[in-house]
Amino acid sequence: MSRGRILAIDDEQNIRHLIESEFTLEGFEVTTANNGPEGLKLLDNQPFDVVLLDIKLPRMNGIEVLRRLKQKSPTTEVLMITGYGDVKTAVESLKLGAREYITKPFKLDELLALVKQAIADSLDTAARGTQTGKPQSGKGPRFVRCPSRPMQLVYDLIEKAAPTDKTILIQGETGVGKDVLAYQIHCGSRRNNGPFITVDCGLLNRNLAESELYGHGKGAFSGATERKTGLVEQSHGGSLFLDEIGNIDMDLQKKFLRFLEHKRFRRVGETKEIEVDTRFILATNMDLGDAVQKGVMRQDLFYRMGVIDLIVPPLRNRPDDVEYLSQHFLQAEEVRNHRLTIHPETTQVLIEYNWPGNVRELKSVINKSMIFSRSDVIMPEDLPSHILAGRKSQPRRPKTLEELEREHILTVLDEAGGNQSKAAEILGINRKTLYKKIHKHKLFP
């Protein structure tokens, strides 16, 4: 029995072959593609649990593939594969919905651990019924109460606003946890036993957005072989969370304004009006006032949305929360059947980092550091290299000769584009010696 379906999209044949051969031995069903369009076509024909996606691809780069992939299959977990020079782009991929990223040359056991965890989390989410656009019963996104003063003000407003039926607009950068706060508002409302429907407006297919939201009648358009209930109608008696509302198409904005005001709509291809009893929770990472000025947001819709404004501060302005959340993410997972700890110096490095991906990026970094750690304590050197680059202080503990050799070999391999013969020539050793050192340091399994 297959442990999961994996799609690997990478233009390097040796990487595709490595993933296919090794992951097949682990019991996974593996399909490969050497470019983005080929991978997206495969996604049209069959579902995958995890996609391993290289950032640097011919014809269509990995970021664009990620955008289209998430439109086709929002719940598919995506792990980005990147070189050291593309870390900034990898962080951007987290904002677009990628789960993690791993840098080349990677260790196969580390990639395997990330894939297994992604599939386990995906199965857990499916069991709880929390996929985007479906009624959510039981647990939703897990709420963690952060200790910082800015977040206490946010929680105070949530406690006051949640019991009302007022529309709430949550504003904040990507990755700050707007979806978690939206679900907390739902839980604190009188509708907490009703459905919690999530719609990511950024992933709505432009041509089918109206049908997705409002549903359609049989024969409304080509391919509409039966009546479909839209996400809006599914939210009756509960809450409708419209994430990234700033991305809603201009053509839909007028109809959406009317729906916000009257809570009535028509299915596509039908004339009968349907009324729903639902509570609106909206979220955006955009400056909607600026969007109005640029003409991409209707002014009347903008005024109608902001009944109660909830502004979530970015993680870089909440150092107390960085330390608290780091410990929380660490304790949430058991690694090697015992608990890891974070060295105080590591915590300081995390606090000094700017966190462009906010809480989502912090969780990704902690998860990877748990896998990369070579002891019971997560040291600064266990963190991804781009995190260390932002530190203000140097590590107190001198690195061992073995650690320096490992890092130097990684650097040379990266400069040589993974070509071991070229790397051996740069290092002044023969290829056989380099091969032994690669396996000694476990750079490749």
Residue pairs with C-beta under 8 A, 6 or more apart in sequence:
1 27
2 27
2 28
2 29
3 26
3 27
3 28
3 116
3 119
4 28
4 29
4 49
4 50
4 115
4 119
5 28
5 29
5 31
5 46
5 47
5 48
5 49
5 50
6 19
6 23
6 28
6 29
6 30
6 31
6 48
6 49
6 50
6 51
6 52
6 115
7 30
7 31
7 32
7 33
7 39
7 42
7 43
7 48
7 50
7 51
7 52
8 15
8 16
8 19
8 20
8 30
8 31
8 32
8 33
8 51
8 52
9 32
9 33
9 34
9 35
9 36
9 38
9 39
9 51
9 52
9 53
9 54
9 57
9 62
9 65
10 16
10 19
10 32
10 34
10 52
10 53
10 54
10 57
10 81
11 34
11 35
11 54
11 56
11 57
11 58
12 54
12 418
13 34
14 418
15 54
15 81
15 104
16 32
16 34
18 108
19 30
19 32
19 52
19 111
20 30
20 32
22 108
22 112
22 445
23 30
23 112
23 115
24 30
26 112
28 115
31 42
31 46
31 48
33 39
33 42
35 57
35 58
35 59
35 60
36 57
36 59
36 60
36 61
36 62
36 64
36 65
36 68
37 59
37 60
39 51
39 53
39 65
39 69
40 65
40 68
40 69
40 72
42 48
43 51
43 69
43 72
43 73
43 76
44 72
47 73
47 76
48 73
48 76
49 76
49 77
49 118
49 119
49 122
50 76
50 77
50 78
50 79
50 115
50 118
50 119
50 122
51 69
51 76
51 77
51 78
51 79
52 79
52 81
52 111
52 115
53 62
53 65
53 66
53 69
53 78
53 79
53 80
53 81
53 98
54 62
54 80
54 81
54 82
55 61
55 62
55 63
55 80
55 81
55 82
55 83
55 86
55 89
55 90
55 93
55 101
56 62
56 82
56 83
56 86
57 65
62 80
62 82
62 89
62 93
63 89
63 92
63 93
63 96
66 78
66 80
66 93
66 96
66 97
66 98
67 96
69 76
69 78
70 76
70 78
70 96
70 97
70 203
71 203
71 205
74 97
74 131
74 132
74 133
74 200
74 203
75 122
75 125
75 126
75 131
75 132
77 99
77 118
77 119
77 121
77 122
78 93
78 97
78 98
78 99
79 98
79 99
79 100
79 101
79 102
79 111
79 114
79 115
79 118
80 90
80 93
80 98
80 100
80 101
80 102
81 101
81 102
81 103
81 104
81 106
82 89
82 90
82 101
82 102
82 103
82 104
83 103
83 104
83 414
84 103
84 104
84 385
84 414
85 414
87 101
87 103
87 384
87 385
87 386
88 386
90 98
90 101
90 103
91 101
91 356
91 357
91 361
91 386
93 101
94 100
94 101
94 175
94 357
94 360
94 361
94 364
95 174
95 175
95 356
95 357
95 360
99 114
99 118
99 364
100 114
100 118
100 364
100 367
100 368
101 364
102 110
102 111
102 114
102 368
103 384
103 385
104 414
104 418
105 410
105 413
105 414
105 418
105 443
105 444
107 442
107 443
107 444
107 445
108 444
108 445
109 442
109 445
110 368
110 371
110 372
113 371
114 367
114 368
114 371
117 367
125 131
128 136
128 137
128 138
128 139
128 140
129 135
129 136
129 137
129 138
130 136
130 139
130 140
130 141
132 198
132 199
132 200
132 203
133 197
133 198
133 199
133 212
133 231
133 234
134 197
134 234
135 195
135 196
135 197
135 234
135 238
136 183
136 195
136 196
136 197
136 198
137 195
140 183
140 186
140 187
140 196
141 177
141 179
141 180
141 183
142 180
143 180
143 181
143 183
143 184
143 187
144 180
144 325
144 328
145 151
145 155
146 318
146 320
146 321
146 324
146 325
147 320
147 321
147 324
148 318
148 319
148 320
148 321
150 313
150 317
150 318
151 312
151 313
151 318
151 321
154 181
154 310
154 311
154 312
154 313
157 308
157 310
158 181
158 184
158 185
158 188
158 310
159 188
161 168
161 185
161 308
161 310
162 184
162 185
162 186
162 187
162 188
162 189
163 188
163 189
163 190
164 189
164 308
165 189
165 279
166 307
166 308
167 260
167 279
167 280
167 281
167 282
167 304
167 305
167 307
167 308
168 182
168 185
168 280
168 281
168 282
168 307
168 308
168 310
169 245
169 282
169 283
169 284
169 305
169 306
169 307
169 308
169 309
169 310
170 178
170 181
170 182
170 281
170 282
170 283
170 284
170 310
170 312
171 283
171 284
171 285
171 288
171 309
171 310
171 311
171 312
172 178
172 283
172 285
172 311
172 312
172 313
172 314
173 285
173 312
173 314
173 358
174 285
174 357
174 358
174 360
175 315
175 357
175 358
175 359
175 360
175 361
176 312
176 313
176 314
176 315
176 358
176 359
177 312
177 358
177 359
177 360
178 243
178 283
178 285
178 312
179 198
179 241
179 243
179 283
181 310
181 312
182 198
182 239
182 241
182 243
182 281
182 283
183 196
183 241
185 239
185 281
186 192
186 196
186 238
186 239
186 241
186 279
186 281
189 239
189 279
191 237
191 238
191 239
191 279
194 235
194 236
194 237
194 238
194 239
195 234
195 235
195 236
195 237
195 238
195 239
196 238
196 239
196 241
197 231
197 232
197 234
197 235
197 238
197 239
197 240
197 241
198 241
198 243
199 212
199 213
199 231
199 240
199 241
199 242
199 243
200 243
200 244
201 242
201 243
201 244
201 245
201 246
201 247
201 248
202 243
202 244
202 247
204 212
204 213
204 247
204 248
204 249
205 212
206 249
209 248
209 249
209 252
210 252
210 255
210 268
211 220
211 221
211 224
211 228
211 230
211 268
212 230
212 231
213 230
213 231
213 232
213 252
213 256
213 265
214 230
214 232
214 233
214 265
214 266
214 267
214 268
215 227
215 228
215 229
215 230
215 232
215 233
215 267
215 268
216 224
216 227
216 228
216 230
216 267
216 268
216 269
216 270
217 224
217 227
217 267
217 268
217 269
217 270
218 224
218 225
218 226
218 227
218 269
219 225
219 269
220 267
220 268
220 269
220 270
221 268
221 269
224 268
224 269
227 267
228 267
230 265
230 267
231 240
232 240
232 259
232 265
232 276
232 278
233 265
233 274
233 276
235 276
235 278
236 276
236 277
236 278
237 277
237 278
238 278
238 279
239 278
239 279
239 280
239 281
240 278
240 279
240 280
240 281
241 281
241 282
241 283
242 248
242 280
242 281
242 282
242 283
243 283
244 283
244 284
244 285
244 286
245 282
245 283
245 284
245 305
246 284
246 285
246 286
246 288
246 291
246 297
247 286
248 256
250 296
250 298
253 297
253 298
253 301
254 298
255 265
256 301
257 298
257 300
257 301
257 304
258 264
259 265
260 280
260 301
260 304
260 305
261 304
262 275
263 275
263 276
263 277
263 278
264 273
264 274
264 275
264 276
265 273
265 274
265 276
266 272
266 273
266 274
267 274
282 305
288 297
288 302
288 305
288 306
289 302
291 297
291 302
292 298
292 299
292 302
314 355
314 358
315 321
315 322
315 325
315 355
315 358
315 359
315 362
316 353
316 354
316 355
319 351
322 347
322 350
322 351
322 355
322 362
323 347
323 350
323 351
325 359
325 362
325 363
326 342
326 347
326 350
326 362
326 366
327 342
329 362
329 363
329 366
329 367
330 339
330 340
330 341
330 342
330 366
330 370
330 378
331 339
333 367
333 370
335 370
335 371
335 373
338 376
340 370
340 373
340 376
340 377
340 378
341 376
341 377
341 378
342 377
342 378
343 377
343 378
343 379
343 380
345 379
345 380
345 393
345 395
345 396
346 378
346 379
346 380
346 382
346 383
348 391
348 393
349 380
349 383
349 387
349 388
349 390
349 391
350 362
350 365
350 383
350 387
352 390
352 391
352 392
352 393
353 387
353 390
353 391
354 390
355 361
355 362
357 364
365 383
365 384
365 387
368 384
369 378
369 382
369 383
369 384
370 378
372 382
373 379
373 382
374 382
379 395
379 397
380 388
380 391
380 395
381 388
381 395
381 399
381 403
399 407
402 441
405 437
405 441
406 441
406 443
408 427
409 423
409 427
409 434
409 437
409 438
409 441
409 443
410 443
412 423
412 426
412 427
413 420
413 423
413 443
415 423
415 426
416 422
416 423
416 426
420 431
420 434
420 435
420 438
421 431
423 434
424 430
424 431
424 433
424 434
427 434
429 437
438 444
